[in-house]
Amino acid sequence: MNTNQKGRFISFDRLKTSVSLHQVLERYRLLERFHRTGDDLTGPCPIHHGHNPTQFRVSLKRGCWICFGDCHGGGSVIDFVSRMEGVGIRDAGLLLQDWFHLQPGERRENEFVQITHCSPMREAVDPIRAATNPPLRFSLGPLDGTHAYLRERGLMQETIGAFGVGACAYGTLRGWMAIPIHNLDGRVIAYAGRWPGTPPAGSSKYRLPRGFHKSIELFNQHRVKALASPEPLVVVEGFFGCMWVWQAGYRKVVSLMGSVLSRIQAERIAELAGQGRQVLLLFDGDAAGRKGCADALAWLSGSLAVRAVTLNDAQQPDSLAPERLRQVLGHAAEPEVAA
């Protein structure tokens, strides 16, 4: 490829809707390596030359891929070419334009068009749009932010203070770590509880108040709303993963409070992503996290620049050392911008 192409314009959004993963896999002569079920492909990863027949998955309908093996990631057709060729996102875009003879702003007739807003989730997962979480009329403070459990989780005092977490001394969360959850306007709408350590027999690690609709909220959303940052929005599953990423310096981070992305949360993520419209998915490495990450990638990639950072089976974001966390997020956050 001609390296003197700094002045060439690339429309990444148009590339994603003009060139399909099917076309690119066909160009690489990879289609015969995959098992096809409808619009989904499964097979060994061609990027890291894997052998596991189920580790690499492609959704042709939604135009995205994800590798659960050594690649630890996924994304769009542009991300795939970037990883296959070992080049940056911009150079991958230029390659696609040259391979398929596209001009910026041009769409080829009768070519694949990516379908947006096609949810991989059953309607039953979606919350009722009329549901609300009204602001609380009480406060559980003061909470003990010096509890040993918070230090065991690696949280610094700045982080503990910023998120207002601490041990609760009374009420239904007595003996639990109380975690305030805010709406977009910054008003407390619920307290989540986390038992400090292994919970008593018959109890779960986390507790949410009865009637709280977690699927219409994002943890830390009010802080992200107040930011004016072009950085990618990092999306994790849990409260402590969110606080851990925030503590590592990535302040533009929200938590789903679970592994399943709802339609309302998807819309909120698009809103909070801002003008850069970039999202990094950093879900847990267990089976539920991988399933949730694949679904979220498929759901969001139609309208946002989304990348997935996959973790090993036993890993969670807050199990990564800060240096390692910054390394994986920094590598995944290479910007998709036209120049």
DRENROGU-129552 format. One record per residue: residue number from 0; residue in three letters; y, x, z of N, C-alpha, C in turn. Coordinates in pm, whole numbers, plus 50000, padded with zeros to 5 digits. Layout:
     k     r     n_y     n_x     n_z    ca_y    ca_x    ca_z     c_y     c_x     c_z
   NUM   ALA       Y       X       Z       Y       X       Z       Y       X       Z
...
This chain:
     k     r     n_y     n_x     n_z    ca_y    ca_x    ca_z     c_y     c_x     c_z
     0   MET   49881   50085   50000   50000   50000   50000   50123   50088   50000
     1   ASN   50219   50050   49924   50345   50121   49919   50411   50116   50055
     2   THR   50441   50233   50113   50498   50235   50246   50648   50213   50246
     3   ASN   50710   50217   50130   50854   50198   50124   50887   50051   50102
     4   GLN   50856   49969   50204   50871   49824   50190   50949   49764   50305
     5   LYS   51035   49844   50368   51106   49796   50485   51200   49681   50453
     6   GLY   51247   49674   50329   51342   49570   50294   51278   49439   50252
     7   ARG   51145   49435   50242   51080   49313   50195   51076   49209   50305
     8   PHE   51107   49086   50271   51108   48976   50367   50969   48914   50375
     9   ILE   50931   48874   50495   50802   48808   50516   50825   48678   50592
    10   SER   50770   48570   50542   50771   48444   50616   50631   48425   50675
    11   PHE   50616   48458   50801   50484   48452   50864   50433   48308   50871
    12   ASP   50521   48213   50900   50478   48074   50906   50425   48029   50771
    13   ARG   50492   48068   50664   50448   48027   50531   50318   48097   50492
    14   LEU   50303   48222   50535   50178   48291   50507   50060   48218   50568
    15   LYS   50078   48172   50692   49969   48103   50763   49930   47973   50695
    16   THR   50025   47909   50629   49994   47782   50562   49958   47801   50416
    17   SER   49973   47922   50362   49945   47947   50221   49813   48019   50198
    18   VAL   49769   48097   50296   49646   48173   50281   49553   48135   50395
    19   SER   49432   48097   50362   49337   48053   50464   49247   48167   50509
    20   LEU   49189   48150   50626   49089   48246   50673   48968   48249   50581
    21   HIS   48935   48135   50523   48823   48129   50428   48848   48223   50311
    22   GLN   48971   48222   50257   49005   48309   50145   48995   48456   50183
    23   VAL   49044   48488   50303   49044   48627   50346   48903   48676   50375
    24   LEU   48822   48593   50442   48683   48631   50467   48607   48648   50336
    25   GLU   48638   48564   50239   48576   48575   50108   48617   48705   50041
    26   ARG   48743   48742   50055   48791   48867   49995   48721   48987   50057
    27   TYR   48695   48981   50187   48622   49089   50255   48471   49078   50234
    28   ARG   48425   48975   50163   48283   48951   50137   48204   48937   50268
    29   LEU   48260   48857   50358   48201   48839   50490   48138   48702   50511
    30   LEU   48164   48608   50423   48121   48470   50448   47970   48458   50466
    31   GLU   47895   48538   50391   47749   48527   50400   47695   48575   50534
    32   ARG   47778   48641   50614   47732   48691   50744   47741   48586   50853
    33   PHE   47807   48473   50823   47832   48375   50927   47747   48250   50910
    34   HIS   47716   48190   51023   47652   48058   51024   47762   47953   51026
    35   ARG   47752   47855   50937   47858   47755   50925   47810   47619   50975
    36   THR   47893   47558   51059   47872   47421   51105   48000   47345   51083
    37   GLY   48003   47263   50978   48126   47194   50945   48234   47293   50905
    38   ASP   48345   47292   50976   48455   47385   50949   48456   47504   51045
    39   ASP   48348   47521   51118   48340   47632   51214   48240   47737   51169
    40   LEU   48277   47863   51185   48189   47975   51152   48159   48054   51278
    41   THR   48035   48102   51289   47994   48183   51403   47911   48300   51352
    42   GLY   47935   48418   51408   47858   48533   51365   47899   48659   51437
    43   PRO   47844   48774   51397   47883   48902   51457   48026   48937   51417
    44   CYS   48094   49011   51502   48234   49043   51477   48247   49150   51370
    45   PRO   48320   49122   51262   48339   49224   51158   48445   49327   51194
    46   ILE   48524   49300   51298   48632   49392   51335   48577   49513   51408
    47   HIS   48496   49488   51513   48439   49601   51587   48293   49625   51549
    48   HIS   48249   49563   51438   48113   49582   51384   48006   49548   51488
    49   GLY   48023   49430   51550   47928   49386   51651   47799   49335   51591
    50   HIS   47702   49309   51677   47572   49259   51633   47536   49124   51697
    51   ASN   47610   49084   51798   47584   48956   51863   47618   48842   51767
    52   PRO   47523   48755   51733   47548   48652   51631   47635   48536   51678
    53   THR   47680   48537   51805   47761   48425   51854   47897   48469   51908
    54   GLN   47930   48599   51899   48051   48647   51966   48180   48625   51887
    55   PHE   48171   48605   51757   48290   48588   51673   48290   48446   51618
    56   ARG   48401   48375   51641   48408   48234   51600   48535   48208   51521
    57   VAL   48521   48129   51418   48633   48095   51330   48642   47944   51316
    58   SER   48763   47892   51328   48789   47752   51295   48867   47750   51164
    59   LEU   48798   47716   51054   48865   47710   50925   48969   47599   50921
    60   LYS   48940   47490   50989   49032   47376   50988   49164   47411   51053
    61   ARG   49158   47489   51160   49279   47520   51235   49334   47659   51206
    62   GLY   49261   47735   51124   49312   47865   51082   49320   47968   51191
    63   CYS   49220   47974   51279   49225   48073   51387   49085   48129   51413
    64   TRP   49082   48245   51478   48956   48314   51511   48967   48369   51651
    65   ILE   48851   48397   51710   48848   48461   51841   48719   48540   51855
    66   CYS   48730   48658   51915   48613   48743   51940   48592   48754   52090
    67   PHE   48472   48721   52136   48438   48731   52277   48366   48862   52309
    68   GLY   48371   48955   52213   48309   49086   52235   48413   49193   52263
    69   ASP   48395   49310   52202   48479   49424   52233   48624   49408   52189
    70   CYS   48651   49319   52097   48789   49302   52050   48878   49240   52157
    71   HIS   48819   49155   52240   48893   49088   52347   49019   49022   52293
    72   GLY   49007   48946   52185   49127   48881   52132   49096   48787   52019
    73   GLY   49202   48730   51965   49192   48637   51855   49330   48607   51802
    74   GLY   49337   48514   51706   49468   48480   51652   49458   48416   51515
    75   SER   49559   48441   51433   49571   48378   51303   49512   48467   51194
    76   VAL   49529   48424   51069   49482   48503   50955   49555   48637   50949
    77   ILE   49682   48638   50991   49759   48763   50989   49705   48860   51094
    78   ASP   49673   48809   51212   49615   48894   51317   49481   48952   51272
    79   PHE   49404   48872   51198   49272   48918   51152   49288   49037   51057
    80   VAL   49377   49025   50961   49399   49134   50866   49455   49256   50939
    81   SER   49543   49233   51036   49599   49343   51114   49489   49422   51183
    82   ARG   49393   49351   51243   49284   49420   51315   49186   49484   51217
    83   MET   49157   49418   51106   49063   49472   51009   49116   49600   50944
    84   GLU   49245   49601   50915   49305   49714   50843   49362   49820   50936
    85   GLY   49373   49789   51066   49430   49884   51159   49578   49908   51138
    86   VAL   49650   49801   51101   49794   49812   51076   49867   49710   51164
    87   GLY   49999   49720   51167   50078   49626   51242   50086   49490   51174
    88   ILE   50145   49394   51247   50155   49258   51196   50237   49251   51066
    89   ARG   50347   49324   51062   50431   49321   50942   50356   49373   50820
    90   ASP   50287   49488   50837   50213   49543   50724   50098   49451   50682
    91   ALA   50037   49383   50779   49932   49286   50745   49989   49173   50660
    92   GLY   50109   49127   50696   50175   49023   50617   50204   49069   50476
    93   LEU   50249   49192   50461   50276   49245   50327   50148   49255   50245
    94   LEU   50039   49296   50310   49910   49302   50240   49870   49164   50188
    95   LEU   49882   49063   50273   49845   48927   50231   49931   48880   50115
    96   GLN   50060   48907   50122   50148   48868   50011   50105   48936   49881
    97   ASP   50068   49063   49889   50027   49136   49768   49890   49090   49718
    98   TRP   49795   49072   49812   49660   49032   49772   49660   48898   49699
    99   PHE   49739   48805   49749   49737   48669   49694   49859   48637   49610
   100   HIS   49933   48743   49573   50045   48731   49479   50145   48624   49521
   101   LEU   50183   48632   49649   50278   48535   49703   50418   48595   49711
   102   GLN   50515   48512   49691   50654   48548   49714   50702   48475   49838
   103   PRO   50793   48535   49916   50846   48464   50033   50903   48328   49994
   104   GLY   50861   48226   50065   50910   48091   50035   50826   48018   49934
   105   GLU   50722   48084   49880   50637   48021   49778   50506   47977   49840
   106   ARG   50460   47857   49804   50327   47812   49843   50246   47790   49717
   107   ARG   50124   47841   49717   50038   47827   49600   49986   47684   49590
   108   GLU   49983   47632   49469   49934   47496   49448   49785   47489   49480
   109   ASN   49746   47375   49539   49605   47345   49566   49540   47445   49663
   110   GLU   49622   47514   49740   49565   47606   49837   49550   47537   49971
   111   PHE   49478   47604   50058   49456   47555   50195   49589   47535   50265
   112   VAL   49605   47424   50334   49722   47399   50417   49674   47379   50560
   113   GLN   49726   47458   50651   49680   47451   50790   49721   47319   50852
   114   ILE   49629   47254   50918   49656   47127   50984   49712   47155   51122
   115   THR   49828   47102   51152   49890   47125   51282   49866   47007   51373
   116   HIS   49875   47035   51504   49861   46932   51606   49729   46855   51593
   117   CYS   49622   46928   51567   49490   46865   51563   49415   46913   51686
   118   SER   49405   46827   51784   49354   46869   51914   49204   46892   51911
   119   PRO   49155   47004   51969   49012   47025   51980   48954   46952   52100
   120   MET   49038   46880   52173   48995   46818   52297   48971   46669   52278
   121   ARG   48884   46614   52358   48862   46471   52354   48982   46400   52413
   122   GLU   49006   46280   52365   49119   46202   52417   49109   46181   52567
   123   ALA   48986   46180   52619   48970   46154   52761   49033   46264   52847
   124   VAL   49051   46383   52788   49110   46492   52863   49260   46473   52879
   125   ASP   49324   46405   52783   49468   46387   52783   49512   46295   52896
   126   PRO   49613   46332   52972   49663   46244   53077   49742   46129   53018
   127   ILE   49761   46025   53095   49842   45913   53052   49987   45956   53049
   128   ARG   50053   45933   52936   50189   45983   52921   50284   45919   53021
   129   ALA   50249   45803   53069   50338   45736   53165   50327   45795   53305
   130   ALA   50227   45881   53328   50208   45938   53461   50324   46028   53498
   131   THR   50361   46026   53625   50469   46111   53674   50429   46173   53807
   132   ASN   50495   46282   53840   50481   46345   53970   50619   46348   54035
   133   PRO   50652   46248   54116   50786   46241   54173   50810   46354   54273
   134   PRO   50935   46398   54288   50967   46501   54387   50928   46457   54527
   135   LEU   50883   46553   54606   50845   46523   54744   50967   46498   54830
   136   ARG   50950   46415   54932   51058   46387   55026   51042   46467   55155
   137   PHE   50951   46565   55152   50929   46647   55271   50904   46790   55228
   138   SER   50906   46880   55324   50877   47020   55300   50774   47067   55402
   139   LEU   50683   47153   55358   50581   47207   55448   50628   47332   55521
   140   GLY   50752   47371   55498   50800   47493   55561   50820   47477   55711
   141   PRO   50835   47590   55782   50821   47725   55724   50675   47766   55708
   142   LEU   50647   47835   55597   50513   47888   55572   50511   48035   55608
   143   ASP   50396   48080   55653   50382   48219   55697   50347   48307   55577
   144   GLY   50447   48375   55525   50426   48462   55410   50373   48599   55445
   145   THR   50346   48623   55574   50293   48754   55616   50142   48751   55637
   146   HIS   50078   48640   55604   49934   48627   55626   49857   48738   55554
   147   ALA   49755   48789   55619   49678   48901   55564   49613   48867   55430
   148   TYR   49578   48740   55408   49511   48703   55283   49599   48732   55163
   149   LEU   49729   48709   55176   49820   48734   55065   49827   48882   55032
   150   ARG   49822   48965   55134   49820   49110   55110   49687   49151   55048
   151   GLU   49577   49085   55091   49446   49116   55032   49443   49084   54883
   152   ARG   49519   48983   54842   49527   48948   54701   49622   49038   54624
   153   GLY   49684   49132   54695   49769   49231   54629   49912   49187   54606
   154   LEU   49953   49076   54667   50089   49027   54643   50190   49102   54728
   155   MET   50299   49140   54665   50409   49205   54735   50499   49100   54799
   156   GLN   50579   49144   54896   50664   49050   54967   50765   48983   54874
   157   GLU   50812   49056   54774   50906   48996   54677   50841   48878   54605
   158   THR   50715   48896   54565   50643   48791   54495   50616   48673   54587
   159   ILE   50572   48701   54708   50545   48596   54806   50671   48514   54831
   160   GLY   50784   48581   54847   50909   48512   54870   50956   48432   54750
   161   ALA   50940   48489   54631   50986   48421   54510   50909   48292   54487
   162   PHE   50778   48293   54514   50697   48175   54490   50686   48086   54613
   163   GLY   50735   48132   54727   50737   48050   54847   50601   48018   54904
   164   VAL   50501   48103   54882   50366   48076   54930   50350   48127   55073
   165   GLY   50255   48069   55144   50229   48115   55279   50130   48026   55351
   166   ALA   50086   48070   55467   49990   47994   55547   50059   47873   55609
   167   CYS   49989   47759   55604   50043   47634   55657   49986   47612   55798
   168   ALA   50071   47568   55890   50029   47555   56030   50001   47411   56072
   169   TYR   50024   47316   55983   50004   47177   56024   49976   47089   55902
   170   GLY   49941   46962   55928   49915   46867   55821   49781   46887   55754
   171   THR   49765   46827   55636   49638   46833   55564   49606   46973   55514
   172   LEU   49707   47061   55506   49683   47198   55460   49684   47298   55576
   173   ARG   49665   47250   55695   49661   47341   55810   49547   47442   55792
   174   GLY   49582   47569   55803   49484   47674   55786   49469   47721   55642
   175   TRP   49532   47653   55548   49526   47687   55406   49650   47766   55367
   176   MET   49639   47839   55255   49757   47896   55191   49822   47785   55109
   177   ALA   49948   47753   55135   50017   47647   55063   50099   47708   54948
   178   ILE   50085   47649   54831   50151   47698   54709   50240   47587   54654
   179   PRO   50372   47599   54662   50459   47494   54609   50453   47487   54456
   180   ILE   50447   47364   54404   50448   47339   54260   50577   47264   54228
   181   HIS   50652   47311   54129   50781   47254   54095   50779   47186   53959
   182   ASN   50869   47089   53941   50888   47032   53808   50986   47118   53730
   183   LEU   51019   47077   53609   51107   47158   53525   51244   47177   53587
   184   ASP   51287   47082   53667   51419   47090   53730   51417   47172   53858
   185   GLY   51302   47225   53897   51293   47310   54015   51271   47237   54144
   186   ARG   51238   47110   54140   51213   47033   54262   51063   47034   54293
   187   VAL   51028   47048   54420   50888   47054   54460   50823   46918   54442
   188   ILE   50712   46915   54370   50642   46789   54344   50504   46787   54410
   189   ALA   50458   46900   54458   50327   46904   54525   50307   47040   54590
   190   TYR   50212   47044   54684   50165   47170   54741   50016   47181   54711
   191   ALA   49978   47291   54647   49836   47320   54630   49791   47403   54749
   192   GLY   49665   47390   54785   49609   47469   54894   49502   47563   54845
   193   ARG   49502   47685   54898   49396   47782   54868   49340   47830   55002
   194   TRP   49208   47807   55023   49148   47852   55148   49144   48005   55149
   195   PRO   49187   48068   55258   49194   48215   55262   49057   48278   55279
   196   GLY   48991   48303   55167   48858   48361   55170   48754   48260   55126
   197   THR   48632   48274   55175   48524   48181   55142   48543   48052   55219
   198   PRO   48551   47938   55149   48578   47811   55218   48458   47764   55299
   199   PRO   48480   47676   55396   48368   47619   55473   48270   47547   55382
   200   ALA   48147   47532   55426   48044   47465   55347   48090   47325   55309
   201   GLY   48072   47294   55183   48110   47162   55134   48254   47151   55090
   202   SER   48332   47257   55105   48473   47256   55065   48492   47344   54943
   203   SER   48595   47313   54865   48629   47395   54749   48736   47496   54787
   204   LYS   48755   47595   54702   48855   47699   54729   48996   47643   54720
   205   TYR   49015   47547   54629   49150   47493   54607   49155   47345   54642
   206   ARG   49273   47301   54678   49295   47161   54712   49428   47116   54652
   207   LEU   49424   47003   54582   49545   46942   54528   49561   46804   54591
   208   PRO   49682   46758   54611   49702   46627   54674   49650   46513   54587
   209   ARG   49600   46409   54653   49549   46292   54582   49663   46229   54500
   210   GLY   49633   46197   54376   49732   46134   54290   49821   46229   54213
   211   PHE   49805   46360   54235   49887   46457   54162   49829   46477   54022
   212   HIS   49913   46466   53920   49869   46479   53779   49899   46621   53733
   213   LYS   49802   46710   53748   49827   46850   53713   49836   46870   53562
   214   SER   49777   46779   53484   49773   46796   53339   49906   46768   53270
   215   ILE   50007   46725   53347   50138   46704   53286   50239   46807   53337
   216   GLU   50190   46911   53405   50278   47013   53460   50225   47152   53425
   217   LEU   50312   47251   53440   50275   47392   53430   50329   47463   53554
   218   PHE   50246   47537   53621   50292   47611   53738   50387   47722   53694
   219   ASN   50501   47733   53759   50608   47830   53732   50695   47791   53613
   220   GLN   50685   47666   53569   50761   47624   53451   50912   47628   53473
   221   HIS   50958   47598   53595   51101   47593   53619   51165   47731   53612
   222   ARG   51090   47835   53653   51143   47970   53645   51149   48017   53499
   223   VAL   51047   47984   53422   51047   48021   53281   51159   47948   53207
   224   LYS   51181   47822   53239   51288   47747   53175   51422   47814   53194
   225   ALA   51443   47877   53310   51571   47940   53340   51588   48075   53272
   226   LEU   51481   48129   53212   51489   48259   53146   51545   48244   53005
   227   ALA   51617   48345   52962   51662   48353   52823   51601   48480   52765
   228   SER   51470   48476   52744   51397   48596   52703   51321   48572   52573
   229   PRO   51329   48668   52479   51253   48656   52354   51107   48696   52368
   230   GLU   51067   48740   52488   50930   48786   52508   50830   48672   52489
   231   PRO   50705   48705   52458   50601   48601   52447   50581   48530   52581
   232   LEU   50543   48404   52575   50507   48328   52694   50360   48354   52725
   233   VAL   50331   48405   52844   50194   48430   52886   50140   48306   52956
   234   VAL   50022   48262   52916   49959   48143   52975   49828   48184   53040
   235   VAL   49815   48156   53170   49693   48187   53244   49637   48057   53303
   236   GLU   49523   48069   53371   49460   47951   53429   49512   47918   53569
   237   GLY   49518   48019   53657   49535   47991   53798   49667   48035   53859
   238   PHE   49689   47990   53983   49811   48020   54056   49825   48171   54080
   239   PHE   49719   48233   54133   49731   48374   54167   49735   48462   54043
   240   GLY   49670   48420   53935   49683   48492   53809   49827   48491   53761
   241   CYS   49893   48377   53775   50032   48364   53735   50121   48456   53819
   242   MET   50101   48454   53951   50182   48538   54038   50157   48686   54012
   243   TRP   50034   48720   53980   49998   48860   53954   50064   48911   53826
   244   VAL   50063   48828   53721   50129   48867   53595   50280   48877   53617
   245   TRP   50338   48783   53692   50481   48786   53724   50516   48914   53798
   246   GLN   50431   48951   53893   50455   49071   53973   50446   49197   53888
   247   ALA   50364   49194   53782   50350   49310   53694   50468   49326   53599
   248   GLY   50563   49233   53605   50684   49245   53524   50696   49146   53411
   249   TYR   50591   49063   53390   50596   48962   53285   50640   48830   53349
   250   ARG   50770   48810   53358   50824   48695   53430   50809   48565   53350
   251   LYS   50788   48577   53222   50773   48458   53137   50625   48420   53134
   252   VAL   50577   48360   53243   50435   48329   53257   50419   48194   53325
   253   VAL   50324   48116   53279   50292   47986   53339   50142   47974   53356
   254   SER   50103   47882   53443   49961   47856   53468   49929   47710   53437
   255   LEU   49810   47688   53380   49762   47552   53352   49709   47482   53476
   256   MET   49681   47560   53581   49613   47506   53700   49474   47456   53664
   257   GLY   49408   47530   53576   49274   47494   53528   49251   47560   53394
   258   SER   49135   47536   53334   49102   47600   53207   49120   47508   53086
   259   VAL   49155   47382   53109   49168   47286   53000   49315   47259   52972
   260   LEU   49356   47276   52848   49493   47250   52806   49506   47105   52762
   261   SER   49603   47035   52818   49627   46897   52777   49733   46892   52667
   262   ARG   49744   46778   52603   49843   46762   52497   49985   46778   52550
   263   ILE   50012   46722   52666   50147   46733   52722   50176   46878   52759
   264   GLN   50080   46948   52813   50100   47089   52845   50124   47171   52718
   265   ALA   50054   47137   52610   50075   47208   52483   50218   47191   52435
   266   GLU   50269   47070   52446   50408   47044   52405   50505   47120   52495
   267   ARG   50476   47126   52623   50563   47199   52717   50562   47349   52687
   268   ILE   50444   47402   52654   50432   47543   52619   50516   47575   52496
   269   ALA   50510   47489   52395   50591   47510   52275   50739   47510   52309
   270   GLU   50779   47425   52401   50919   47418   52443   50960   47546   52518
   271   LEU   50875   47592   52609   50909   47709   52690   50894   47840   52614
   272   ALA   50818   47839   52504   50803   47961   52425   50937   48005   52366
   273   GLY   51026   47910   52343   51159   47944   52295   51163   47979   52148
   274   GLN   51271   48044   52107   51291   48073   51966   51188   48170   51911
   275   GLY   51139   48261   51995   51037   48354   51948   50906   48286   51915
   276   ARG   50878   48172   51981   50759   48090   51955   50631   48174   51959
   277   GLN   50626   48271   52053   50508   48354   52069   50440   48323   52202
   278   VAL   50309   48313   52200   50231   48280   52318   50113   48376   52329
   279   LEU   50087   48426   52450   49969   48506   52479   49880   48428   52575
   280   LEU   49755   48408   52537   49659   48338   52622   49578   48441   52699
   281   LEU   49582   48435   52831   49508   48529   52917   49426   48448   53016
   282   PHE   49313   48393   52967   49227   48310   53049   49121   48395   53119
   283   ASP   49054   48334   53216   48946   48403   53286   48831   48435   53190
   284   GLY   48750   48533   53228   48643   48576   53140   48513   48501   53155
   285   ASP   48508   48397   53241   48384   48320   53257   48369   48220   53143
   286   ALA   48258   48144   53146   48228   48051   53036   48337   47945   53021
   287   ALA   48384   47891   53133   48488   47789   53126   48617   47846   53070
   288   GLY   48651   47969   53109   48772   48031   53058   48764   48060   52910
   289   ARG   48649   48104   52864   48634   48132   52721   48640   48004   52638
   290   LYS   48578   47899   52688   48585   47771   52617   48729   47720   52615
   291   GLY   48796   47727   52730   48933   47681   52737   49025   47763   52649
   292   CYS   49003   47894   52643   49086   47981   52561   49068   47950   52412
   293   ALA   48943   47930   52371   48917   47898   52230   48982   47765   52192
   294   ASP   48973   47665   52279   49034   47536   52251   49186   47547   52247
   295   ALA   49242   47620   52342   49388   47635   52346   49438   47712   52224
   296   LEU   49365   47813   52183   49403   47889   52063   49404   47800   51941
   297   ALA   49299   47717   51927   49293   47626   51814   49404   47524   51817
   298   TRP   49436   47474   51936   49537   47369   51949   49678   47422   51923
   299   LEU   49710   47540   51975   49847   47591   51971   49880   47668   51844
   300   SER   49779   47724   51778   49808   47814   51666   49865   47742   51544
   301   GLY   49858   47610   51542   49915   47539   51429   50066   47547   51423
   302   SER   50131   47561   51537   50277   47559   51539   50340   47678   51608
   303   LEU   50259   47767   51667   50311   47882   51740   50239   48008   51698
   304   ALA   50301   48123   51721   50235   48252   51701   50156   48282   51828
   305   VAL   50025   48259   51824   49942   48266   51943   49841   48379   51932
   306   ARG   49826   48452   52042   49722   48554   52050   49644   48535   52178
   307   ALA   49516   48564   52170   49429   48551   52287   49385   48689   52333
   308   VAL   49392   48712   52462   49342   48835   52523   49220   48796   52606
   309   THR   49101   48830   52559   48980   48788   52630   48940   48895   52731
   310   LEU   48885   48848   52842   48843   48936   52950   48691   48936   52962
   311   ASN   48637   49034   53030   48493   49040   53053   48451   48929   53149
   312   ASP   48320   48907   53158   48265   48791   53228   48321   48771   53369
   313   ALA   48328   48877   53447   48365   48862   53588   48515   48882   53612
   314   GLN   48592   48898   53505   48733   48933   53522   48824   48810   53523
   315   GLN   48930   48822   53600   49042   48730   53599   49168   48814   53585
   316   PRO   49281   48754   53544   49403   48835   53531   49437   48914   53657
   317   ASP   49419   48851   53774   49455   48919   53898   49348   49018   53946
   318   SER   49240   49034   53868   49142   49139   53900   49173   49268   53826
   319   LEU   49270   49263   53735   49309   49382   53659   49413   49462   53737
   320   ALA   49400   49592   53737   49502   49677   53797   49633   49656   53722
   321   PRO   49746   49665   53790   49875   49640   53723   49893   49722   53596
   322   GLU   49851   49849   53597   49868   49932   53478   49783   49880   53364
   323   ARG   49659   49837   53395   49572   49783   53291   49625   49651   53238
   324   LEU   49677   49568   53328   49734   49440   53286   49852   49462   53192
   325   ARG   49940   49553   53228   50055   49581   53141   50010   49639   53008
   326   GLN   49900   49715   53010   49848   49773   52887   49796   49665   52792
   327   VAL   49714   49574   52843   49656   49472   52755   49761   49373   52708
   328   LEU   49855   49338   52794   49959   49244   52753   50059   49311   52659
   329   GLY   50092   49435   52686   50186   49506   52600   50131   49526   52461
   330   HIS   50002   49555   52451   49940   49571   52320   49936   49439   52243
   331   ALA   49906   49331   52315   49895   49200   52249   50029   49142   52212
   332   ALA   50137   49192   52274   50268   49131   52254   50346   49191   52138
   333   GLU   50279   49263   52048   50350   49316   51931   50414   49200   51856
   334   PRO   50544   49203   51833   50614   49085   51782   50580   49052   51638
   335   GLU   50578   48922   51609   50567   48871   51474   50705   48829   51430
   336   VAL   50779   48916   51367   50914   48882   51324   50933   48923   51180
   337   ALA   51012   48845   51108   51044   48881   50971   51156   48983   50972
   338   ALA   51146   49081   50885   51249   49184   50878   51286   49211   50733
